[in-house]
Amino acid sequence: MFEEISISDLGVITGAQVRLHPGLTVLSGETGAGKTMVLTGLDLLLGGKADPATVRTGAAQAVVEGRVLVAAGSPVLARAQEAGAALDDDGGLVLVRTVTAPTEDAPGRSRAHLGGRSVPQAVLGELAEHLVTVHGQQDQARLRSPAHQREALDAFAGAAHQELLGRYREAWAERARLQATIDDLTARRQDLAREAELLRLGLAEVERVDPQPGEDVQLAAEIERLEHAEDLRAAASGAHAALVGDDDAVDDAATAAGAVEHARRLLDGAGAHDGRLAELRDRVAEAGYLLADAATELSSYLQDLQADPLRLDTAQARRAELASLTRSYGEDVEAVLRWADEGGRRLLEIGDGDERVTALAGQRDALDARLADLARRVGEARREAGARLAETVSAELAGLAMAGASLEVRVEPASELGPHGGDVVEMLLVAHAGAPARPLGRGASGGELSRVMLALEVALATSPDQGEHRPGTFVFDEVDAGVGGRAATEVGRRLAALARNSQVLVVTHLAQVAAFADRHLVVTKSRDGAVTASDVREVTGEDRVRELARMLSGQEDSDAARAHAAELLEQGSVAR
Protein backbone atom coordinates (compact mmCIF):
# COMPACT_ATOMS: atom_id res chain seq x y z
CA MET A 1 0.00 0.00 0.00
CA PHE A 2 1.26 3.48 -0.90
CA GLU A 3 1.64 5.88 2.03
CA GLU A 4 2.69 9.02 0.23
CA ILE A 5 3.99 10.42 -3.04
CA SER A 6 6.19 13.55 -3.25
CA ILE A 7 6.67 15.36 -6.55
CA SER A 8 9.12 18.15 -7.42
CA ASP A 9 9.42 20.08 -10.69
CA LEU A 10 7.28 17.77 -12.78
CA GLY A 11 5.10 19.51 -15.37
CA VAL A 12 3.17 22.32 -13.69
CA ILE A 13 4.03 20.98 -10.25
CA THR A 14 6.81 22.79 -8.39
CA GLY A 15 6.34 20.75 -5.23
CA ALA A 16 3.48 18.58 -4.02
CA GLN A 17 3.01 15.88 -1.44
CA VAL A 18 0.11 13.45 -1.66
CA ARG A 19 -0.56 11.42 1.47
CA LEU A 20 -2.55 8.26 0.87
CA HIS A 21 -4.48 6.00 3.24
CA PRO A 22 -6.47 2.78 3.08
CA GLY A 23 -9.93 3.08 1.59
CA LEU A 24 -11.14 5.38 -1.17
CA THR A 25 -9.23 8.59 -1.89
CA VAL A 26 -10.38 10.96 -4.64
CA LEU A 27 -8.30 13.63 -6.34
CA SER A 28 -10.13 16.54 -7.90
CA GLY A 29 -9.33 19.99 -9.20
CA GLU A 30 -9.86 22.32 -12.09
CA THR A 31 -8.64 21.37 -15.54
CA GLY A 32 -4.90 22.01 -15.82
CA ALA A 33 -4.35 22.14 -12.08
CA GLY A 34 -1.95 19.19 -12.19
CA LYS A 35 -4.02 16.06 -11.51
CA THR A 36 -2.52 14.36 -14.55
CA MET A 37 1.02 15.11 -13.36
CA VAL A 38 0.25 13.33 -10.08
CA LEU A 39 -0.56 10.20 -12.07
CA THR A 40 2.47 10.81 -14.29
CA GLY A 41 4.60 10.83 -11.15
CA LEU A 42 3.00 7.60 -10.00
CA ASP A 43 3.67 6.07 -13.42
CA LEU A 44 7.36 6.99 -13.11
CA LEU A 45 7.54 5.26 -9.72
CA LEU A 46 6.01 2.17 -11.33
CA GLY A 47 8.75 1.98 -13.97
CA GLY A 48 7.02 3.96 -16.72
CA LYS A 49 8.96 5.56 -19.53
CA ALA A 50 10.42 8.94 -18.60
CA ASP A 51 9.93 11.96 -20.85
CA PRO A 52 12.53 14.70 -20.20
CA ALA A 53 10.08 17.20 -21.69
CA THR A 54 7.93 16.84 -18.56
CA VAL A 55 10.64 18.43 -16.39
CA ARG A 56 9.37 21.82 -15.25
CA THR A 57 10.70 24.70 -17.35
CA GLY A 58 13.78 26.19 -15.72
CA ALA A 59 14.38 23.22 -13.41
CA ALA A 60 17.43 20.95 -13.68
CA GLN A 61 15.52 17.79 -12.86
CA ALA A 62 12.22 16.36 -11.73
CA VAL A 63 12.09 14.10 -8.68
CA VAL A 64 9.30 11.74 -7.68
CA GLU A 65 9.51 9.84 -4.40
CA GLY A 66 7.05 7.33 -3.05
CA ARG A 67 6.83 5.19 0.05
CA VAL A 68 5.00 1.88 0.21
CA LEU A 69 4.36 -0.50 3.07
CA VAL A 70 5.51 -4.01 2.17
CA ALA A 71 4.02 -7.08 3.81
CA ALA A 72 6.32 -9.85 5.00
CA GLY A 73 6.58 -12.68 2.50
CA SER A 74 5.25 -10.62 -0.42
CA PRO A 75 6.81 -10.83 -3.91
CA VAL A 76 7.63 -7.12 -3.60
CA LEU A 77 9.76 -7.77 -0.53
CA ALA A 78 11.58 -10.67 -2.18
CA ARG A 79 12.38 -8.68 -5.34
CA ALA A 80 13.43 -5.61 -3.34
CA GLN A 81 15.83 -7.66 -1.21
CA GLU A 82 17.18 -9.33 -4.33
CA ALA A 83 17.94 -5.85 -5.71
CA GLY A 84 19.77 -4.93 -2.49
CA ALA A 85 17.15 -2.46 -1.27
CA ALA A 86 16.92 -1.54 2.41
CA LEU A 87 13.55 -1.27 4.16
CA ASP A 88 12.63 1.11 6.96
CA ASP A 89 12.05 -0.33 10.43
CA ASP A 90 8.29 -0.34 9.90
CA GLY A 91 8.52 -2.22 6.60
CA GLY A 92 8.38 0.90 4.44
CA LEU A 93 10.12 0.84 1.06
CA VAL A 94 11.15 4.09 -0.64
CA LEU A 95 11.02 4.38 -4.44
CA VAL A 96 12.67 7.35 -6.16
CA ARG A 97 12.73 8.39 -9.80
CA THR A 98 14.71 11.38 -11.13
CA VAL A 99 14.47 12.79 -14.64
CA THR A 100 17.04 15.37 -15.76
CA ALA A 101 16.12 18.12 -18.18
CA PRO A 102 17.67 17.98 -21.67
CA THR A 103 20.49 20.40 -22.45
CA GLU A 104 22.37 21.41 -25.57
CA ASP A 105 25.15 18.99 -24.65
CA ALA A 106 23.15 15.98 -23.51
CA PRO A 107 19.62 14.60 -23.65
CA GLY A 108 17.69 14.17 -20.46
CA ARG A 109 18.29 11.02 -18.46
CA SER A 110 16.31 9.00 -15.96
CA ARG A 111 17.51 7.22 -12.82
CA ALA A 112 15.69 4.89 -10.45
CA HIS A 113 16.41 4.11 -6.79
CA LEU A 114 14.84 1.47 -4.59
CA GLY A 115 15.42 1.45 -0.86
CA GLY A 116 18.48 3.68 -1.22
CA ARG A 117 19.97 1.50 -3.96
CA SER A 118 20.32 2.47 -7.63
CA VAL A 119 18.40 -0.02 -9.75
CA PRO A 120 17.39 -0.41 -13.42
CA GLN A 121 14.05 1.13 -14.35
CA ALA A 122 12.76 -2.37 -15.18
CA VAL A 123 13.00 -3.39 -11.52
CA LEU A 124 10.36 -0.79 -10.61
CA GLY A 125 8.22 -2.17 -13.42
CA GLU A 126 8.50 -5.66 -11.94
CA LEU A 127 7.34 -4.36 -8.55
CA ALA A 128 4.43 -2.50 -10.16
CA GLU A 129 2.79 -5.78 -11.14
CA HIS A 130 2.38 -6.60 -7.45
CA LEU A 131 1.74 -3.08 -6.14
CA VAL A 132 -0.81 -1.26 -8.28
CA THR A 133 -3.48 -1.81 -10.89
CA VAL A 134 -3.94 1.35 -12.97
CA HIS A 135 -6.97 2.07 -15.14
CA GLY A 136 -7.36 5.10 -17.35
CA GLN A 137 -9.37 6.15 -20.36
CA GLN A 138 -6.87 4.34 -22.59
CA ASP A 139 -7.80 1.12 -20.79
CA GLN A 140 -11.37 1.60 -21.99
CA ALA A 141 -10.04 1.55 -25.55
CA ARG A 142 -8.03 -1.58 -24.79
CA LEU A 143 -11.14 -3.23 -23.43
CA ARG A 144 -12.47 -3.18 -26.99
CA SER A 145 -9.54 -5.42 -28.00
CA PRO A 146 -10.19 -9.20 -28.10
CA ALA A 147 -6.68 -9.76 -26.76
CA HIS A 148 -7.38 -7.58 -23.72
CA GLN A 149 -10.69 -9.35 -23.18
CA ARG A 150 -8.90 -12.71 -23.28
CA GLU A 151 -6.34 -11.49 -20.74
CA ALA A 152 -9.12 -10.31 -18.40
CA LEU A 153 -10.84 -13.68 -18.64
CA ASP A 154 -7.60 -15.56 -17.98
CA ALA A 155 -6.95 -13.37 -14.93
CA PHE A 156 -10.44 -14.09 -13.59
CA ALA A 157 -10.06 -17.85 -14.19
CA GLY A 158 -7.59 -18.12 -11.33
CA ALA A 159 -4.14 -19.43 -10.44
CA ALA A 160 -4.73 -23.04 -11.56
CA HIS A 161 -5.78 -21.82 -14.99
CA GLN A 162 -2.75 -19.52 -15.18
CA GLU A 163 -0.49 -22.49 -14.40
CA LEU A 164 -2.14 -24.56 -17.15
CA LEU A 165 -1.86 -21.66 -19.58
CA GLY A 166 1.82 -21.29 -18.68
CA ARG A 167 2.43 -24.94 -19.55
CA TYR A 168 0.70 -24.43 -22.88
CA ARG A 169 2.85 -21.39 -23.66
CA GLU A 170 6.03 -23.28 -22.79
CA ALA A 171 5.01 -26.13 -25.10
CA TRP A 172 4.14 -23.64 -27.84
CA ALA A 173 7.56 -21.98 -27.52
CA GLU A 174 9.27 -25.39 -27.67
CA ARG A 175 7.32 -26.27 -30.80
CA ALA A 176 8.37 -22.98 -32.39
CA ARG A 177 12.02 -23.80 -31.65
CA LEU A 178 11.64 -27.28 -33.15
CA GLN A 179 9.98 -25.92 -36.26
CA ALA A 180 12.70 -23.28 -36.67
CA THR A 181 15.36 -26.03 -36.50
CA ILE A 182 13.49 -28.13 -39.05
CA ASP A 183 13.14 -25.16 -41.39
CA ASP A 184 16.83 -24.32 -40.98
CA LEU A 185 17.93 -27.91 -41.69
CA THR A 186 15.67 -28.12 -44.70
CA ALA A 187 16.91 -24.82 -46.12
CA ARG A 188 20.56 -25.69 -45.49
CA ARG A 189 20.39 -29.37 -46.45
CA GLN A 190 22.89 -29.08 -49.33
CA ASP A 191 25.30 -26.97 -47.29
CA LEU A 192 25.13 -29.41 -44.39
CA ALA A 193 25.66 -32.39 -46.71
CA ARG A 194 28.75 -30.71 -48.15
CA GLU A 195 30.04 -29.92 -44.66
CA ALA A 196 29.46 -33.52 -43.54
CA GLU A 197 31.35 -34.90 -46.57
CA LEU A 198 34.34 -32.66 -45.90
CA LEU A 199 34.33 -33.71 -42.26
CA ARG A 200 34.25 -37.39 -43.20
CA LEU A 201 37.20 -36.97 -45.59
CA GLY A 202 39.22 -35.05 -43.03
CA LEU A 203 38.49 -37.48 -40.20
CA ALA A 204 39.39 -40.42 -42.45
CA GLU A 205 42.72 -38.81 -43.27
CA VAL A 206 43.47 -38.16 -39.61
CA GLU A 207 42.50 -41.74 -38.77
CA ARG A 208 44.84 -43.08 -41.50
CA VAL A 209 47.83 -41.03 -40.37
CA ASP A 210 46.99 -41.66 -36.70
CA PRO A 211 49.04 -38.85 -35.15
CA GLN A 212 50.02 -39.23 -31.51
CA PRO A 213 50.16 -36.43 -28.96
CA GLY A 214 53.57 -34.70 -29.11
CA GLU A 215 54.71 -36.84 -32.01
CA ASP A 216 55.69 -33.90 -34.21
CA VAL A 217 57.95 -32.49 -31.50
CA GLN A 218 59.64 -35.86 -30.93
CA LEU A 219 60.14 -36.39 -34.67
CA ALA A 220 61.72 -32.96 -35.09
CA ALA A 221 64.25 -33.73 -32.35
CA GLU A 222 65.03 -37.17 -33.78
CA ILE A 223 65.53 -35.88 -37.33
CA GLU A 224 67.77 -33.09 -36.09
CA ARG A 225 69.93 -35.70 -34.32
CA LEU A 226 70.09 -38.11 -37.26
CA GLU A 227 70.93 -35.36 -39.77
CA HIS A 228 73.96 -34.28 -37.67
CA ALA A 229 75.04 -37.69 -36.40
CA GLU A 230 78.68 -37.37 -37.58
CA ASP A 231 79.12 -33.92 -36.12
CA LEU A 232 77.61 -35.09 -32.86
CA ARG A 233 79.93 -38.14 -32.80
CA ALA A 234 83.03 -36.02 -33.42
CA ALA A 235 82.07 -33.56 -30.67
CA ALA A 236 81.26 -36.25 -28.12
CA SER A 237 84.40 -38.26 -28.97
CA GLY A 238 86.65 -35.20 -28.69
CA ALA A 239 85.09 -34.22 -25.41
CA HIS A 240 85.54 -37.75 -24.05
CA ALA A 241 89.21 -37.72 -25.08
CA ALA A 242 89.71 -34.34 -23.44
CA LEU A 243 88.28 -35.63 -20.21
CA VAL A 244 89.88 -39.08 -19.91
CA GLY A 245 92.00 -39.53 -23.05
CA ASP A 246 91.86 -42.11 -25.84
CA ASP A 247 92.30 -45.82 -25.33
CA ASP A 248 95.83 -45.49 -26.84
CA ALA A 249 96.87 -42.56 -24.63
CA VAL A 250 100.02 -43.15 -22.51
CA ASP A 251 100.01 -40.06 -20.26
CA ASP A 252 96.78 -39.62 -18.25
CA ALA A 253 98.08 -36.33 -16.88
CA ALA A 254 97.37 -34.72 -20.24
CA THR A 255 93.64 -35.22 -19.72
CA ALA A 256 91.30 -33.14 -17.60
CA ALA A 257 90.62 -36.07 -15.28
CA GLY A 258 94.34 -36.76 -14.95
CA ALA A 259 95.13 -33.12 -14.14
CA VAL A 260 92.44 -33.02 -11.46
CA GLU A 261 93.67 -36.28 -9.96
CA HIS A 262 97.25 -34.93 -9.87
CA ALA A 263 96.03 -31.80 -8.04
CA ARG A 264 94.15 -33.93 -5.52
CA ARG A 265 97.27 -35.93 -4.74
CA LEU A 266 99.31 -32.80 -4.20
CA LEU A 267 96.74 -31.50 -1.71
CA ASP A 268 96.18 -34.83 -0.04
CA GLY A 269 99.40 -34.83 1.92
CA ALA A 270 99.47 -31.15 2.78
CA GLY A 271 95.87 -31.12 3.89
CA ALA A 272 96.78 -32.78 7.13
CA HIS A 273 98.49 -29.54 8.25
CA ASP A 274 95.75 -27.03 7.31
CA GLY A 275 92.00 -27.54 7.57
CA ARG A 276 91.25 -25.00 4.86
CA LEU A 277 93.51 -26.77 2.39
CA ALA A 278 91.80 -30.05 3.28
CA GLU A 279 88.43 -28.50 2.29
CA LEU A 280 89.88 -27.44 -1.06
CA ARG A 281 91.23 -30.96 -1.56
CA ASP A 282 87.75 -32.39 -1.06
CA ARG A 283 86.28 -29.98 -3.58
CA VAL A 284 88.97 -30.97 -6.13
CA ALA A 285 88.14 -34.63 -5.48
CA GLU A 286 84.44 -33.88 -6.09
CA ALA A 287 85.32 -32.24 -9.42
CA GLY A 288 87.18 -35.41 -10.35
CA TYR A 289 84.10 -37.51 -9.64
CA LEU A 290 81.97 -35.19 -11.81
CA LEU A 291 84.45 -35.42 -14.68
CA ALA A 292 84.46 -39.20 -14.40
CA ASP A 293 80.64 -39.30 -14.51
CA ALA A 294 80.55 -37.01 -17.55
CA ALA A 295 83.09 -39.18 -19.31
CA THR A 296 81.01 -42.29 -18.62
CA GLU A 297 77.85 -40.66 -20.01
CA LEU A 298 79.74 -39.46 -23.10
CA SER A 299 80.92 -43.03 -23.67
CA SER A 300 77.34 -44.33 -23.40
CA TYR A 301 76.10 -41.56 -25.74
CA LEU A 302 78.74 -42.57 -28.35
CA GLN A 303 77.64 -46.19 -28.15
CA ASP A 304 73.96 -45.24 -28.73
CA LEU A 305 74.67 -42.68 -31.45
CA GLN A 306 74.44 -44.29 -34.85
CA ALA A 307 74.17 -42.83 -38.32
CA ASP A 308 71.02 -44.54 -39.66
CA PRO A 309 70.08 -43.20 -43.11
CA LEU A 310 67.12 -45.61 -43.34
CA ARG A 311 65.66 -44.40 -40.06
CA LEU A 312 66.24 -40.80 -41.15
CA ASP A 313 64.24 -41.40 -44.33
CA THR A 314 61.43 -43.02 -42.34
CA ALA A 315 61.28 -40.15 -39.83
CA GLN A 316 61.26 -37.52 -42.58
CA ALA A 317 58.46 -39.35 -44.42
CA ARG A 318 56.44 -39.49 -41.19
CA ARG A 319 56.99 -35.79 -40.61
CA ALA A 320 55.72 -35.10 -44.13
CA GLU A 321 52.53 -37.02 -43.35
CA LEU A 322 51.99 -35.00 -40.19
CA ALA A 323 52.72 -31.78 -42.11
CA SER A 324 49.91 -32.59 -44.54
CA LEU A 325 47.54 -32.71 -41.57
CA THR A 326 48.81 -29.53 -39.93
CA ARG A 327 48.48 -27.61 -43.20
CA SER A 328 44.76 -28.44 -43.32
CA TYR A 329 43.53 -28.95 -39.79
CA GLY A 330 45.78 -27.16 -37.30
CA GLU A 331 49.12 -25.55 -36.64
CA ASP A 332 50.51 -28.64 -34.86
CA VAL A 333 49.54 -32.20 -33.99
CA GLU A 334 47.75 -31.10 -30.80
CA ALA A 335 45.56 -28.72 -32.84
CA VAL A 336 44.85 -31.49 -35.38
CA LEU A 337 43.70 -33.82 -32.62
CA ARG A 338 41.41 -31.11 -31.21
CA TRP A 339 39.95 -30.54 -34.68
CA ALA A 340 39.31 -34.27 -35.06
CA ASP A 341 37.51 -34.38 -31.71
CA GLU A 342 35.35 -31.35 -32.51
CA GLY A 343 34.77 -32.54 -36.07
CA GLY A 344 33.56 -35.92 -34.85
CA ARG A 345 31.04 -34.28 -32.55
CA ARG A 346 29.92 -31.92 -35.31
CA LEU A 347 29.45 -34.86 -37.68
CA LEU A 348 27.26 -36.58 -35.10
CA GLU A 349 25.32 -33.35 -34.67
CA ILE A 350 24.76 -33.00 -38.40
CA GLY A 351 24.18 -36.71 -38.89
CA ASP A 352 22.12 -37.67 -41.83
CA GLY A 353 20.14 -34.54 -42.68
CA ASP A 354 17.03 -36.43 -43.72
CA GLU A 355 17.11 -38.68 -40.66
CA ARG A 356 17.47 -35.72 -38.30
CA VAL A 357 14.64 -33.82 -39.98
CA THR A 358 12.47 -36.92 -39.68
CA ALA A 359 13.33 -37.30 -35.99
CA LEU A 360 12.61 -33.63 -35.26
CA ALA A 361 9.34 -33.84 -37.18
CA GLY A 362 8.36 -36.77 -34.96
CA GLN A 363 9.10 -34.68 -31.86
CA ARG A 364 7.05 -31.84 -33.31
CA ASP A 365 4.11 -34.12 -34.02
CA ALA A 366 4.22 -35.45 -30.45
CA LEU A 367 4.31 -31.87 -29.20
CA ASP A 368 1.36 -31.00 -31.43
CA ALA A 369 -0.66 -33.74 -29.74
CA ARG A 370 0.31 -32.38 -26.30
CA LEU A 371 -0.58 -28.84 -27.40
CA ALA A 372 -3.96 -30.00 -28.64
CA ASP A 373 -4.70 -31.59 -25.27
CA LEU A 374 -3.52 -28.53 -23.33
CA ALA A 375 -5.50 -26.21 -25.62
CA ARG A 376 -8.62 -28.30 -25.03
CA ARG A 377 -8.19 -28.04 -21.27
CA VAL A 378 -7.46 -24.30 -21.47
CA GLY A 379 -10.60 -23.83 -23.56
CA GLU A 380 -12.72 -25.75 -21.09
CA ALA A 381 -11.40 -23.64 -18.22
CA ARG A 382 -12.07 -20.45 -20.17
CA ARG A 383 -15.64 -21.42 -20.95
CA GLU A 384 -16.32 -22.27 -17.32
CA ALA A 385 -14.69 -19.04 -16.13
CA GLY A 386 -16.49 -17.08 -18.87
CA ALA A 387 -19.87 -18.18 -17.56
CA ARG A 388 -18.92 -17.15 -14.02
CA LEU A 389 -17.44 -13.83 -15.18
CA ALA A 390 -20.54 -12.98 -17.23
CA GLU A 391 -22.80 -13.68 -14.26
CA THR A 392 -20.62 -11.65 -11.85
CA VAL A 393 -20.21 -8.66 -14.16
CA SER A 394 -23.91 -8.64 -15.07
CA ALA A 395 -24.76 -8.45 -11.38
CA GLU A 396 -22.31 -5.57 -10.97
CA LEU A 397 -23.80 -3.73 -13.96
CA ALA A 398 -27.22 -3.88 -12.33
CA GLY A 399 -25.71 -1.97 -9.41
CA LEU A 400 -24.15 0.57 -11.77
CA ALA A 401 -27.44 1.96 -13.09
CA MET A 402 -27.49 -0.47 -16.01
CA ALA A 403 -30.55 -2.47 -15.03
CA GLY A 404 -31.38 -5.08 -17.65
CA ALA A 405 -27.84 -4.95 -19.05
CA SER A 406 -25.73 -8.07 -19.09
CA LEU A 407 -22.36 -9.24 -20.30
CA GLU A 408 -21.85 -12.29 -22.47
CA VAL A 409 -18.47 -14.00 -22.72
CA ARG A 410 -18.11 -16.18 -25.79
CA VAL A 411 -15.22 -18.63 -26.11
CA GLU A 412 -15.17 -20.10 -29.61
CA PRO A 413 -12.59 -22.44 -31.21
CA ALA A 414 -10.04 -20.62 -33.35
CA SER A 415 -9.18 -21.82 -36.84
CA GLU A 416 -5.77 -22.92 -35.55
CA LEU A 417 -3.76 -22.96 -32.36
CA GLY A 418 -1.77 -19.89 -31.39
CA PRO A 419 0.60 -18.75 -28.65
CA HIS A 420 -2.33 -18.17 -26.25
CA GLY A 421 -4.32 -21.32 -26.96
CA GLY A 422 -6.94 -22.34 -29.45
CA ASP A 423 -9.76 -19.95 -28.51
CA VAL A 424 -11.25 -16.70 -29.70
CA VAL A 425 -12.57 -14.78 -26.69
CA GLU A 426 -15.16 -12.08 -27.25
CA MET A 427 -17.13 -10.05 -24.75
CA LEU A 428 -20.54 -8.76 -25.80
CA LEU A 429 -22.80 -6.29 -24.05
CA VAL A 430 -26.56 -6.51 -23.92
CA ALA A 431 -27.21 -2.83 -23.16
CA HIS A 432 -30.79 -3.38 -21.95
CA ALA A 433 -33.44 -6.02 -21.83
CA GLY A 434 -34.41 -7.14 -25.32
CA ALA A 435 -31.37 -5.53 -26.95
CA PRO A 436 -29.11 -7.67 -29.13
CA ALA A 437 -25.71 -8.70 -27.77
CA ARG A 438 -23.12 -6.49 -29.46
CA PRO A 439 -19.32 -6.68 -29.19
CA LEU A 440 -17.77 -4.21 -26.76
CA GLY A 441 -15.54 -3.08 -29.59
CA ARG A 442 -18.47 -1.82 -31.64
CA GLY A 443 -21.64 -1.46 -29.61
CA ALA A 444 -20.67 0.10 -26.27
CA SER A 445 -20.55 3.83 -25.56
CA GLY A 446 -17.79 5.45 -23.52
CA GLY A 447 -19.95 5.56 -20.39
CA GLU A 448 -20.95 1.95 -20.80
CA LEU A 449 -17.33 0.93 -21.28
CA SER A 450 -16.38 2.80 -18.11
CA ARG A 451 -18.93 0.87 -16.09
CA VAL A 452 -18.10 -2.46 -17.72
CA MET A 453 -14.42 -1.91 -16.93
CA LEU A 454 -15.23 -1.05 -13.32
CA ALA A 455 -17.49 -4.09 -13.06
CA LEU A 456 -14.70 -6.28 -14.44
CA GLU A 457 -12.22 -4.86 -11.94
CA VAL A 458 -14.58 -5.47 -9.05
CA ALA A 459 -15.16 -9.02 -10.30
CA LEU A 460 -11.41 -9.62 -10.52
CA ALA A 461 -10.71 -8.10 -7.12
CA THR A 462 -13.42 -10.14 -5.39
CA SER A 463 -12.83 -13.43 -7.19
CA PRO A 464 -12.11 -16.15 -4.59
CA ASP A 465 -9.77 -17.89 -7.07
CA GLN A 466 -7.24 -15.10 -7.38
CA GLY A 467 -8.39 -11.98 -5.59
CA GLU A 468 -5.67 -12.39 -2.95
CA HIS A 469 -3.04 -12.33 -5.68
CA ARG A 470 -4.19 -8.98 -7.04
CA PRO A 471 -2.29 -5.80 -6.12
CA GLY A 472 -3.71 -4.05 -3.06
CA THR A 473 -3.85 -0.59 -4.68
CA PHE A 474 -6.13 0.48 -7.54
CA VAL A 475 -5.80 3.74 -9.45
CA PHE A 476 -8.64 4.98 -11.67
CA ASP A 477 -8.03 7.98 -13.92
CA GLU A 478 -11.40 9.47 -14.83
CA VAL A 479 -12.98 6.03 -15.02
CA ASP A 480 -16.29 7.90 -14.79
CA ALA A 481 -15.80 9.64 -18.16
CA GLY A 482 -19.05 9.71 -20.10
CA VAL A 483 -21.07 8.91 -16.98
CA GLY A 484 -23.43 11.22 -15.14
CA GLY A 485 -26.51 11.40 -12.93
CA ARG A 486 -27.57 8.24 -11.15
CA ALA A 487 -24.97 6.18 -13.04
CA ALA A 488 -22.21 8.35 -11.58
CA THR A 489 -23.61 7.84 -8.10
CA GLU A 490 -23.55 4.05 -8.58
CA VAL A 491 -19.97 4.22 -9.90
CA GLY A 492 -19.00 6.00 -6.68
CA ARG A 493 -20.86 3.39 -4.63
CA ARG A 494 -19.01 0.50 -6.34
CA LEU A 495 -15.65 2.23 -5.95
CA ALA A 496 -16.39 2.60 -2.25
CA ALA A 497 -17.26 -1.10 -2.07
CA LEU A 498 -13.99 -1.99 -3.80
CA ALA A 499 -12.11 0.20 -1.32
CA ARG A 500 -13.39 -1.75 1.69
CA ASN A 501 -10.59 -4.29 1.16
CA SER A 502 -8.21 -2.28 -1.02
CA GLN A 503 -6.56 1.09 -1.37
CA VAL A 504 -8.29 2.99 -4.20
CA LEU A 505 -7.21 6.31 -5.69
CA VAL A 506 -9.60 7.96 -8.16
CA VAL A 507 -9.09 11.08 -10.26
CA THR A 508 -12.55 12.43 -10.98
CA HIS A 509 -14.53 15.45 -12.14
CA LEU A 510 -17.80 14.12 -10.74
CA ALA A 511 -19.10 15.17 -7.35
CA GLN A 512 -21.31 12.07 -7.27
CA VAL A 513 -18.15 9.91 -7.25
CA ALA A 514 -16.13 12.15 -4.92
CA ALA A 515 -18.89 12.11 -2.29
CA PHE A 516 -18.22 8.43 -1.56
CA ALA A 517 -14.53 8.97 -0.76
CA ASP A 518 -13.03 8.41 2.65
CA ARG A 519 -10.61 11.25 1.89
CA HIS A 520 -10.83 14.01 -0.65
CA LEU A 521 -7.68 15.70 -2.00
CA VAL A 522 -7.90 18.88 -4.07
CA VAL A 523 -5.25 20.16 -6.47
CA THR A 524 -5.39 23.90 -7.14
CA LYS A 525 -3.24 26.10 -9.33
CA SER A 526 -1.35 29.03 -7.80
CA ARG A 527 -1.24 32.47 -9.41
CA ASP A 528 2.00 31.84 -11.30
CA GLY A 529 0.56 28.68 -12.78
CA ALA A 530 2.59 26.34 -10.58
CA VAL A 531 1.32 23.83 -8.07
CA THR A 532 3.10 24.01 -4.73
CA ALA A 533 2.89 21.84 -1.62
CA SER A 534 0.15 24.01 -0.15
CA ASP A 535 -1.96 23.56 -3.30
CA VAL A 536 -2.54 19.83 -2.68
CA ARG A 537 -4.61 19.51 0.43
CA GLU A 538 -7.22 17.34 2.02
CA VAL A 539 -10.60 19.00 2.31
CA THR A 540 -13.05 18.25 5.08
CA GLY A 541 -16.22 19.75 6.47
CA GLU A 542 -17.33 22.98 4.77
CA ASP A 543 -14.27 22.98 2.51
CA ARG A 544 -15.35 19.66 1.10
CA VAL A 545 -18.90 20.87 0.61
CA ARG A 546 -17.60 23.88 -1.34
CA GLU A 547 -15.39 21.63 -3.53
CA LEU A 548 -18.32 19.33 -4.34
CA ALA A 549 -20.45 22.39 -5.12
CA ARG A 550 -17.77 23.64 -7.50
CA MET A 551 -17.68 20.21 -9.18
CA LEU A 552 -21.48 20.24 -9.50
CA SER A 553 -22.04 23.73 -10.85
CA GLY A 554 -18.76 25.55 -11.07
CA GLN A 555 -19.99 27.88 -8.31
CA GLU A 556 -18.74 26.84 -4.88
CA ASP A 557 -20.84 29.48 -3.11
CA SER A 558 -24.14 28.56 -4.77
CA ASP A 559 -26.67 27.67 -2.09
CA ALA A 560 -28.39 25.15 -4.35
CA ALA A 561 -25.09 23.50 -5.27
CA ARG A 562 -24.00 23.43 -1.63
CA ALA A 563 -27.28 21.83 -0.60
CA HIS A 564 -26.91 19.20 -3.31
CA ALA A 565 -23.30 18.63 -2.24
CA ALA A 566 -24.33 18.10 1.37
CA GLU A 567 -26.98 15.64 0.22
CA LEU A 568 -24.39 13.69 -1.80
CA LEU A 569 -22.04 13.56 1.20
CA GLU A 570 -24.86 12.20 3.30
CA GLN A 571 -25.46 9.44 0.73
CA GLY A 572 -21.76 8.69 0.65
CA SER A 573 -21.43 8.43 4.42
CA VAL A 574 -24.34 5.98 4.54
CA ALA A 575 -22.70 3.81 1.85
CA ARG A 576 -19.38 3.80 3.71
HELIX and SHEET records of a PDB file:
HELIX    1   1 LYS A   35  LEU A   45  1                                  11    
HELIX    2   2 PRO A   52  THR A   54  5                                   3    
HELIX    3   3 PRO A   75  GLU A   82  1                                   8    
HELIX    4   4 GLN A  121  LEU A  131  1                                  11    
HELIX    5   5 GLN A  137  LEU A  143  1                                   7    
HELIX    6   6 PRO A  146  ALA A  157  1                                  12    
HELIX    7   7 ALA A  159  ALA A  187  1                                  29    
HELIX    8   8 ARG A  189  VAL A  209  1                                  21    
HELIX    9   9 GLU A  215  GLU A  227  1                                  13    
HELIX   10  10 ALA A  229  VAL A  244  1                                  16    
HELIX   11  11 ASP A  252  ALA A  254  5                                   3    
HELIX   12  12 ALA A  256  ALA A  270  1                                  15    
HELIX   13  13 GLY A  271  HIS A  273  5                                   3    
HELIX   14  14 GLY A  275  ASP A  304  1                                  30    
HELIX   15  15 PRO A  309  TYR A  329  1                                  21    
HELIX   16  16 VAL A  333  ILE A  350  1                                  18    
HELIX   17  17 GLY A  353  ALA A  398  1                                  46    
HELIX   18  18 LEU A  440  GLY A  443  1                                   4    
HELIX   19  19 GLY A  446  THR A  462  1                                  17    
HELIX   20  20 GLY A  467  HIS A  469  5                                   3    
HELIX   21  21 GLY A  485  LEU A  498  1                                  14    
HELIX   22  22 ALA A  511  ALA A  514  1                                   4    
HELIX   23  23 ALA A  533  ASP A  535  5                                   3    
HELIX   24  24 GLY A  541  SER A  553  1                                  13    
HELIX   25  25 ASP A  559  ALA A  575  1                                  17    
SHEET    1   A 6 ILE A  13  ARG A  19  0                                        
SHEET    2   A 6 PHE A   2  LEU A  10 -1                                        
SHEET    3   A 6 GLN A  61  LEU A  69 -1                                        
SHEET    4   A 6 GLY A  92  THR A 100 -1                                        
SHEET    5   A 6 SER A 110  LEU A 114 -1                                        
SHEET    6   A 6 ARG A 117  VAL A 119 -1                                        
SHEET    1   B 6 VAL A 132  HIS A 135  0                                        
SHEET    2   B 6 THR A 473  ASP A 477  1                                        
SHEET    3   B 6 GLN A 503  VAL A 507  1                                        
SHEET    4   B 6 GLY A  23  GLY A  29  1                                        
SHEET    5   B 6 ARG A 519  VAL A 523  1                                        
SHEET    6   B 6 VAL A 536  GLU A 538 -1                                        
SHEET    1   C 3 SER A 406  GLY A 418  0                                        
SHEET    2   C 3 GLY A 421  VAL A 430 -1                                        
SHEET    3   C 3 ARG A 438  PRO A 439 -1                                        
END                                                                             
